[in-house]
Amino acid sequence: MAYSLLPISGVNLNTTTPISFAYTEVATDIAIPNFGPLGTQTFGSDGKRYVFGKAGVAIAASATTCIVNASTFVVTTGTAGTYAGPTATSVAAGEFAWFAATSV
């Protein structure tokens, strides 16, 4: 299991954050996770770069064709995807998780 190599707290690269653990910004009606912001990046002990994103669709465990939108950080799947979802658990639509990409 990978862990963050950078000195930031609250990072668990191996789990998801359910939407129920987020709070909703009343003015914009946007769910915001307890950890954030979306798009935060870290390097893992497995040599990969991880991006914190929100699943726009259900993503199976170990999915390897995830696409991270560079401006909204909403994650979908498709054949052109270069990110991988968490290996231990699937991600439901609306949940937050760390998505990995090869860093070299």
C-alpha positions as CSV (number, residue, x, y, z in Angstrom):
1,M,0.0,0.0,0.0
2,A,1.3,3.4,-1.0
3,Y,1.7,6.3,1.4
4,S,2.5,10.0,0.8
5,L,6.1,11.0,0.6
6,L,5.3,14.7,1.1
7,P,4.8,16.3,4.5
8,I,1.0,17.0,4.2
9,S,-1.5,15.7,6.7
10,G,-4.8,13.9,6.1
11,V,-3.6,11.9,3.1
12,N,-4.8,8.3,2.9
13,L,-4.1,7.1,-0.6
14,N,-5.9,3.8,-0.2
15,T,-9.4,4.9,0.8
16,T,-12.3,7.0,-0.5
17,T,-14.1,9.8,1.2
18,P,-17.9,9.4,1.0
19,I,-19.9,12.4,0.0
20,S,-21.6,12.1,3.4
21,F,-18.2,13.2,5.0
22,A,-18.2,16.4,2.9
23,Y,-19.9,19.7,3.9
24,T,-22.0,21.6,1.4
25,E,-21.1,25.2,0.6
26,V,-24.5,26.9,0.9
27,A,-23.9,29.8,-1.5
28,T,-22.9,27.5,-4.3
29,D,-24.5,24.2,-3.3
30,I,-21.2,22.4,-3.9
31,A,-20.1,19.4,-1.8
32,I,-16.6,20.0,-0.4
33,P,-14.7,17.1,1.1
34,N,-13.1,17.3,4.6
35,F,-9.8,17.0,2.9
36,G,-9.0,19.2,0.0
37,P,-8.9,21.1,-2.1
38,L,-9.7,19.0,-5.2
39,G,-6.6,18.8,-7.4
40,T,-4.2,18.5,-4.5
41,Q,-1.2,16.3,-5.6
42,T,1.3,14.2,-3.8
43,F,3.9,11.6,-4.6
44,G,3.4,8.1,-3.3
45,S,6.0,5.6,-2.0
46,D,5.1,3.5,-5.0
47,G,6.6,6.1,-7.4
48,K,3.3,7.4,-8.6
49,R,1.8,10.9,-8.5
50,Y,-1.6,11.1,-6.9
51,V,-4.4,13.6,-7.5
52,F,-7.3,14.2,-5.2
53,G,-10.5,14.1,-7.3
54,K,-14.2,13.6,-7.2
55,A,-15.7,10.6,-9.1
56,G,-18.2,11.7,-11.7
57,V,-19.2,8.1,-12.3
58,A,-18.9,4.8,-10.4
59,I,-15.3,3.5,-10.7
60,A,-14.3,-0.1,-10.1
61,A,-11.4,-0.9,-7.8
62,S,-8.1,-0.9,-9.7
63,A,-9.7,0.8,-12.7
64,T,-6.8,1.9,-14.9
65,T,-8.5,4.1,-17.5
66,C,-9.6,7.1,-15.3
67,I,-9.6,10.6,-16.8
68,V,-9.1,13.6,-14.4
69,N,-10.6,16.8,-15.7
70,A,-7.8,19.4,-15.3
71,S,-10.0,22.2,-14.3
72,T,-12.8,20.6,-12.2
73,F,-10.9,17.5,-11.0
74,V,-14.0,15.4,-11.7
75,V,-12.9,11.8,-12.6
76,T,-14.6,9.7,-15.3
77,T,-13.5,6.6,-17.2
78,G,-12.6,6.1,-20.8
79,T,-10.1,4.3,-23.1
80,A,-7.9,7.4,-23.2
81,G,-7.5,7.6,-19.4
82,T,-4.1,7.5,-17.9
83,Y,-5.0,7.5,-14.1
84,A,-5.8,4.6,-11.9
85,G,-8.4,4.4,-9.2
86,P,-7.8,3.1,-5.7
87,T,-6.7,-0.5,-5.7
88,A,-8.5,-1.7,-2.6
89,T,-12.0,-0.3,-3.1
90,S,-14.4,0.9,-5.7
91,V,-15.4,4.6,-5.8
92,A,-19.1,5.5,-6.0
93,A,-20.2,8.5,-8.1
94,G,-19.8,11.6,-5.9
95,E,-17.1,10.2,-3.6
96,F,-13.7,11.7,-3.3
97,A,-10.5,9.6,-3.7
98,W,-6.8,9.7,-4.7
99,F,-6.1,8.8,-8.4
100,A,-2.7,7.6,-9.4
101,A,-0.6,8.2,-12.5
102,T,2.9,7.2,-13.4
103,S,5.2,10.1,-12.4
104,V,8.1,9.4,-14.7
